[in-house]
Amino acid sequence: QVQLVESGGGVVQPGRSLRVSCAASGFTFSSFGMQWVRQAPGKGLEWVAGISKDGSKKYYADSVKGRFTISRDNSEKTLYLQMNSLRAEDMGVYYCAKDEYFYGLFDHWGQGTLVTVSS
Amino acid sequence: EIVLTQSPATLSLSPGERATLSCRASQSVGSYLAWYQQKPGQAPRLLIYDASNRATDIPARFSGSGSGTDFTLTISSLEPEDFAIYYCQHRDSWPRGLTFGGGTKVEIK
């Protein structure tokens, strides 16, 4: 069965960087698009970034464009989100999600990793 | 950017009752509308995609309808495990963007 396990969250100061990861299992990782979605504490869901199955196409929300980079290592079955110049408003739980046809639908989700931006 | 407005914000119902949740888009999204369920401390789960298609393993008591700007998620008879927050999401403007509604909390009356 599909399993997505995020890691790498933690406390980081404003302006600093952090990389979160998502380890995939139970499906052929290299055959599917992947996405990152975040949720600020007590708030709703916000799409962050998406990447095609081969990594050739990458898309970002305007709120993170130029600061965040999504990538993947298909040999390691791992998805990444490199977050630079972090702001207080970037704080929240970051979920990775599988997008079977890479058309903006999140069919399976990980449990999330918490990123706290605070001085 | 397409804005999705969900109503009501909170729905107080008893187990066995019917729940009707609304999602309205600021402009047409065709049928590219999905619904997710999120329980406290858990990740969201896909329930309905493309307005009316149930995702894998989703019980038949969940149904979706609508097109264009007005969509409805119906839970025909609430089970105790259905009390949660429900979000709608469109993919009409993918890959230019994706947005979620603000959510409807279904709570036990």
HADDOCK unambig.tbl for C-alpha pairs under 7 A between the chains (distance, minus, plus):
assign (segid A and resid 44 and name CA) (segid B and resid 102 and name CA) 5.75 0.50 0.50
assign (segid A and resid 44 and name CA) (segid B and resid 103 and name CA) 6.80 0.50 0.50
assign (segid A and resid 45 and name CA) (segid B and resid 100 and name CA) 6.26 0.50 0.50
assign (segid A and resid 46 and name CA) (segid B and resid 99 and name CA) 6.77 0.50 0.50
assign (segid A and resid 46 and name CA) (segid B and resid 100 and name CA) 6.68 0.50 0.50
assign (segid A and resid 47 and name CA) (segid B and resid 98 and name CA) 6.23 0.50 0.50
assign (segid A and resid 47 and name CA) (segid B and resid 99 and name CA) 6.72 0.50 0.50
assign (segid A and resid 59 and name CA) (segid B and resid 95 and name CA) 6.61 0.50 0.50
assign (segid A and resid 61 and name CA) (segid B and resid 97 and name CA) 6.37 0.50 0.50
assign (segid A and resid 103 and name CA) (segid B and resid 94 and name CA) 6.49 0.50 0.50
assign (segid A and resid 104 and name CA) (segid B and resid 91 and name CA) 5.36 0.50 0.50
assign (segid A and resid 104 and name CA) (segid B and resid 94 and name CA) 6.14 0.50 0.50
assign (segid A and resid 104 and name CA) (segid B and resid 98 and name CA) 6.93 0.50 0.50
assign (segid A and resid 106 and name CA) (segid B and resid 46 and name CA) 6.85 0.50 0.50
assign (segid A and resid 107 and name CA) (segid B and resid 46 and name CA) 5.72 0.50 0.50
assign (segid A and resid 108 and name CA) (segid B and resid 45 and name CA) 6.92 0.50 0.50
assign (segid A and resid 109 and name CA) (segid B and resid 43 and name CA) 6.34 0.50 0.50
assign (segid A and resid 109 and name CA) (segid B and resid 44 and name CA) 6.79 0.50 0.50
assign (segid A and resid 110 and name CA) (segid B and resid 43 and name CA) 6.58 0.50 0.50
assign (segid A and resid 111 and name CA) (segid B and resid 42 and name CA) 6.45 0.50 0.50
assign (segid A and resid 111 and name CA) (segid B and resid 43 and name CA) 5.25 0.50 0.50
